Amino acid sequence: MNLNERRWNDNYLEEMLLLTSQNIPLIKIEDNYVIVKELGSGSYGHVLLAINQTRGNLMALKFLQKNKTDLHMFLIEYCVSQWLSTHPCIIGTFGIAFQTERHYIFAQELAHDNLFSLMEPQVGLPENTVKRCAIQLSSALEYMHKKGLVHRDIKPENILIFDRECRKVKLTDFGLSCRAGTYVESMPEHLPYTAPEMCSLATSDKLNVQGSLDIWGFGVLLFCILTGYFPWVAAVSADKNFVQYTKWHKSSKIFRLPNQWNTFSTDALEMLKKLLVPDPSKRCASTEVINYVKSPWKMICTKTNKYKKTLY
């Protein structure tokens, strides 16, 4: 993305934030919506299935608690979600944003469930299902990155599915999203999807965020949904599985392929090796996976995998 494109994107997002901040009405939920059930919850708040009383259509309402989410954070998530929702592989966000006494709320299209709900520990998903996910998510990430945005929270829970075969999946949850080039502090905890440059941040350090963070998370996600387990607990030097991987990645002729990677074909290993490069400047683009979808990703016959890191 050139400098003019970056400036246009930044200006467009700033204008969206400004206009939205001036139009967040205070309403009573019961006067406008019928709440059917809860769809999900987390530290942010919760998502409810609701019926719009005026139009009669179903939608997902995302509630963000005001005591945990300030107005600017809400505006970023809502505006980024709405800006990106024209892409077919990113969740649709309606032009509906409002507040109650305790919550900021916005509306999105309704999905069947999230990708995590399909996963069987130690088994994963069928290879063709994974490939469908990979193609769609690579497109969604490319779209985000071309707009100068970084998701920062790629994981199965943030991939919504519309059918069990994953013929339609969509990226969601832009609560941690930010512009590329933003400086961020370390996170309170490191997930298996967290990139090593983020994991290695000292408490007082800040990281210049780039799309390569998402590429790492994308690579771990593909590993996870193919196998049903994590390649490591965290990408840190104290994790022996991560250390074994980095040694093999640096010199596969000297160091043996870690046992938990034996299930993959040569082509799949090559693909994952390009996504999961410890040096963020050398990671490939998300669309690199397209070059590998016609090749098998899992070995037909594999040795018994002794690595039993559960998903739970």
Protein Blocks (a to p, Z undefined) as FASTA:
>chain_A
ZZklmmmmmmmmmmmmmmmmmmcccddfklmpccfbdfbdcfklpcdddddfklopacdd
ddddfklocfklmmmmmmmmmmmmmpmkbccddfbdcddfkbccddddddfbdfklmpcg
hklpafklmmmmmmmmmmmmmmmmmnopafklacfklpccfbfnlpaccdehjllgcceh
iacdddfbdcfklcfklmmpcfkbccdddfklmmmmmmmmmmmmmnopafbfbdcfklmk
lmmmmmmmmommlpccdfklmmpcfklmmmmmmmmgfblklpccfklmmmmmmpcfbdfb
dcddfbfcdfZZ
